[in-house]
Amino acid sequence: FWGSENSGRIQAGTAWSACQFDITPELDAPGNATLHFRFADTAGDVWFKDLRIVDTATGTDVLPPGSFASEASFKRCWNAWPHGDANTVGTLTFADGALRVTLRAPSDGVKPPDFHLHSQRLTLVKARTYRCSFTLKAAPEQSVQPCVYRVDNGHHSRIGGPLGSFYTQIALARDAGVHLVSFSAPACWAPPEQAQDWSPLDALCRRIIAVNPAVLLVPRISANAPGWWLERHPDARMVYDGKAPYPVSCVSDRAYRAAVCAHLEKLTRHLREAFPGHFAGVHPCGQNTGEWFYYDSWMPPLSGYDPATRGAFRAWLAVRGDPDAATAEPPPHAARRAHPHGLLRDPARERRLIDFALFQQEEMADHVLALAAACRRGSGGQALTLFFYGYGFEFAPLGNGAPTSGHYALEKVLQRGAADIDILCSPISYTDRRWLGTAPAMSAAESVTRSGILWLNEDDSRTYLDPRKQEHVQEGGLVNLQQTQQVMLRNTAQAALRGFGTWWMDLPGQGWFNDAAIWREIVRLRAVDEAMCRRPRPFTPEIAAIIDEASMCHLTGGSAAAARPLIYEGRAALGRSGAPYGQYLLADALAGKVPARLRVYLSAWRLDDAQRQALAAQRRGGLWATVARWFGSRGPVRVWCWAPGYLRPARADLGGIAEVTGFAARPAAAATAQATPTARGRQHGLTQPWGPAVKIAPLFTVEAADEE
C-alpha cells in the first residue's frame, strides 16, 4: 500500500456550521508551523468566519483572532497560492466579518492549480494541545480540507488536522495481510551548518508502526535539491529554451549529484539503525512528478541549456572521440522540435540532435545509478532500493518526442544497476486503464524481470471513493464499489501472472482504498500469488511487443503522430488479442531471450550491423530449426512495424528494410497513413479503416503483386 499523511475533509453545507479539530504536535514548531485550507475542484462559494487557533491549556490565541474578518487582517496573517495569473480558479472577497472564497471551474482539459490558503508562521510547542475552530458554509455544498504543517527547508510535514484516512487504510491493509507500506516522507536535508534533525521522518515512521507493528516501511524521499541548496548553487538549476531557469536541480550538475548521494547514504543508514525489523527499503524520487523523467517533459519548453548540461554533453562527446567536443553546444531548441526530414532523425543530416538525445538518456540513467549505489552503501545491502525508470512504452505521445523524457537507457540501468537496484516501477499506463480496459505496463517489464530486478506496478486506479470529479473522469475513474473490485482484481491478478509486484496507491491521500470490501480482493488472490511464486519458470507469453531504445532516440519533435498509435496505444490492441503478451527490449530478442511465438517489432527503425546480423541468424535458425521444420514445427512469426531497418548509424537506407525483413519496400507518398480495407479484406471481415488519419513521413509500402 502507498499513502500519504493528509488531513480529512470537512463538509460545508449551505447554512453556517461550527467546525473544530484539535492537534497535539510531536515536535516543537518554533515559528515554522502553518495552517492550510484546500478546496474541492467544484465551482461555487465558500465562506469562513470566526477562525481561531487556541492553546487549550492557557486559552492563548496562536493565530490573531479575526484574521478572516477583513482584507487588511487577512494580509497580515495569510496568503493565497498560486499568485497572479497562475491562480485561475480562486478569488477572495470580504464582507460582514467573513472571508468569501469564490471558486471557478478550470478550462476544459486544464488541470486546476493547487489553490489554497496558507497562514504565515505560527509557533507551536511539543505535547501541547491546540484547538482550531471556525464557522463555515458553502453554496453549493462542498468539502474543505484544513491541515497544519511544520515547514523545514521547504518540506511540509503534517502536524495535524481533521482525522484523515491514511492510518485507517494502513489498518485495512494490515487486516488483509499487506504489511509493506510506502509513503511520502520528509528528506530532512538541511544546510550543513545546522544539526541533522531526523525527528519529522522518525515521528512519521513511529505513527505507522503504531498502527501495524509488523509493518515494513518503504519511505518515498525527494532527491531533488532543496530550495536552500539551489539558492547557494544557482547554476545547478535547469534552464529551458536557452534562457529560462527553473527551480529544479539539473541531473548533470556533479555538485548536486555528489550532495544528494551523500545525503541519501546518510538517510538510509539512519533508517536502518533507527528502525531495525521495520525498514524495508527506500524510494528516492526526483525530476518530473518524482519519476526521473526530465522536469516538464510534457510541456513545450525544452531543458538542457544550463552550464552543467553543456559541460556534461561535451564530456560525453569527448569520450566518443568527437573532434568538436570541446566547443559543442546543446542543439537549439527550435531544431529539437522540428522534423524537416520526417519524423525519424536522419543520421547523416541530424547527427548532433541524435547525439544529444542519446546523451540525455545516459545522463538520467547515470544519475539513477549513482543514487542507487549511495542507498546501497547506506543500507549495507540490508534494504531494498526502488526507482521509477524505463517507461519506454509510455512516452511516445510526448509533443517534443519520446527522447525528451530521458527514459530510454533502461538497458544500461539493467546491466549496471542489478547490484544496487532491487525494484523498478511505474504507475499502470494511463491509456486503457478504465473499467473495460487492459491496464498495460509502461515498460519493457519482462526484460526487467529477466535481468533479476523486480518490476512493480503502482496501481493508482481512481476508485469509486475518489472525490475529484474532473480528474476522476479524465483518468478512467470507477463509478461504484463493484467496478472498483473488478478492476483491482484484474490489475492485481495480472501483476501476479506476469511476475510483477504491485502496491495500491491512494495518490492524493484522500482515502481511495478506505473500504474493507476493496481489500477483500487481495485476500481472494493470495492463493494465486503463492502459486505464482512456486512456478518452475517465469511468465512466458505467446506474444512479444519489442522496442529498441536507440531507435526511440531517433524520434523527432512531432513524432507522436506516428509513435503514439503504434507504441503507446498498440498495447491496448495486444491486450485484446486473446493471447498473453509481454514487453521486451530488442537486446533480449537479439540475445535469444524472447521465446514468444509471435514477435512484434514496434520500433526497429535504427539498427547497426551487429543487430542486423543477429536478426539474420535468427531467421536462418540453424540445424535444430531445420530438423524441427522437417517434423512440421514452425518457427516464430515476426511482425515488422513502420520503417524496420531503414536507418543505419550513419545514414538512411531504403535497402535496409529488405535486409532486415525480407520484404522489398518503396516509399509511399500517401496523404494519410490510414489503410482502407480492399474488397478481399472486406470479405474477411475487415470493415473499418485502420491507422492514423494523418500524413506520416517517412512511410513505406511493400512491393507485391496485385494478388498479394
C-alpha positions, 0 to 999 in steps of 0.5 A: 500500500502507498499513502500519504499523511493528509488531513480529512475533509470537512463538509460545508453545507449551505447554512453556517456550521461550527467546525473544530479539530484539535492537534497535539504536535510531536515536535516543537514548531518554533515559528515554522508551523502553518495552517492550510485550507484546500478546496474541492475542484467544484465551482461555487462559494465558500465562506469562513468566519470566526477562525481561531487557533487556541492553546487549550491549556492557557486559552492563548490565541496562536493565530490573531483572532479575526484574521478572516474578518477583513482584507487588511487582517487577512494580509497580515496573517495569510496568503493565497497560492498560486499568485497572479495569473497562475491562480485561475480558479480562486478569488477572495472577497470580504464582507460582514466579518467573513472571508468569501472564497469564490471558486471557478471551474478550470478550462476544459482539459486544464488541470486546476492549480493547487489553490489554497490558503496558507497562514504565515508562521505560527509557533507551536510547542511539543505535547501541547494541545491546540484547538482550531475552530471556525464557522463555515458554509458553502453554496453549493455544498462542498468539502474543505480540507484544513491541515497544519504543517511544520515547514523545514527547508521547504518540506511540509510535514503534517502536524495535524488536522481533521482525522484523515484516512491514511492510518485507517487504510494502513489498518485495512491493509494490515487486516488483509495481510499487506504489511509493506507500506510506502509513503511520502516522507520528509528528506530532512536535508538541511544546510550543513551548518545546522544539526541533522534533525531526523525527528519529522521522518522518525515521528512519521515512521513511529505513527505507522508502526503504531498502527501495524507493528509488523509493518515494513516501511518503504519511505518515498524521499525527494532527491531533488535539491532543496530550495536552500541548496539551489539558492547557494548553487544557482547554476545547478538549476535547469534552464529551458529554451536557452534562457529560462531557469527553473527551480529544479536541480539539473541531473548533470550538475556533479555538485548536486549529484555528489550532495544528494548521494551523500545525503541519501547514504546518510538517510538510509543508514539512519533508517536502518539503525533507527528502525531495525525489523521495520525498514524495508527499503527506500524510494528516492524520487526526483525530476518530473512528478518524482519519476526521473523523467526530465522536469516538464517533459510534457510541456513545450519548453525544452531543458538542457541549456544550463552550464552543467548540461553543456559541460556534461554533453561535451564530456560525453562527446569527448569520450566518443572521440568527437573532434568538436567536443570541446566547443559543442553546444546543446542543439537549439531548441527550435531544431529539437522540435522540428522534423524537416526530414520526417519524423525519424532523425536522419543520421547523416543530416541530424547527427548532433540532435541524435547525439544529444538525445542519446546523451540525455538518456545516459545522463538520467540513467547515470544519475539513477545509478549513482543514487542507487549505489549511495542507498546501497552503501547506506543500507549495507545491502540490508534494504531494498532500493526502488526507482521509477525508470524505463517507461519506454512504452509510455512516452511516445505521445510526448509533443517534443518526442519520446527522447525528451523524457530521458527514459530510454537507457533502461538497458544500461540501468539493467546491466549496471544497476542489478547490484544496487537496484532491487525494484523498478516501477511505474504507475499502470499506463494511463491509456486503457486503464478504465473499467473495460480496459487492459491496464498495460505496463509502461515498460519493457517489464519482462526484460526487467524481470529477466535481468533479476530486478523486480518490476512493480506496478503502482496501481493508482486506479481512481476508485469509486471513493475518489472525490475529484470529479474532473480528474476522476473522469479524465483518468478512467475513474470507477463509478461504484464499489463493484467496478472498483473490485473488478478492476483491482482484481484484474490489475492485481491478478495480472501483476501476479501472472506476469511476475510483477509486484504491485502496491495500491496507491491512494495518490492524493491521500484522500482515502481511495482504498478506505473500504474493507470490501476493496481489500477483500480482493487481495485476500481472494488472490493470495492463493494465486500469488503463492502459486505464482511464486512456486512456478518452475519458470517465469511468465512466458507469453505467446506474444512479444511487443519489442522496442529498441531504445536507440531507435526511440532516440531517433524520434523527432519533435512531432513524432507522436503522430506516428509513435503514439498509435503504434507504441503507446496505444498498440498495447491496448490492441495486444491486450485484446488479442486473446493471447498473453503478451509481454514487453521486451527490449530488442537486446533480449530478442537479439540475445535469444531471450524472447521465446514468444511465438509471435514477435512484434517489432514496434520500433526497429527503425535504427539498427547497426550491423551487429543487430542486423546480423543477429536478426539474420541468424535468427531467421536462418535458425540453424540445424535444430530449426531445420530438423524441427521444420522437417517434423512440421514445427514452425518457427516464430512469426515476426511482425515488422512495424513502420520503417524496420531497418531503414536507418543505419548509424550513419545514414538512411537506407531504403535497402535496409528494410529488405535486409532486415525483413525480407520484404522489398519496400518503396516509399509511399507518398500517401496523404494519410497513413490510414489503410482502407480495407480492399474488397478481399479484406472486406470479405474477411471481415475487415470493415473499418479503416485502420491507422492514423488519419494523418500524413506520416513521413517517412512511410513505406509500402511493400512491393507485391503483386496485385494478388498479394 
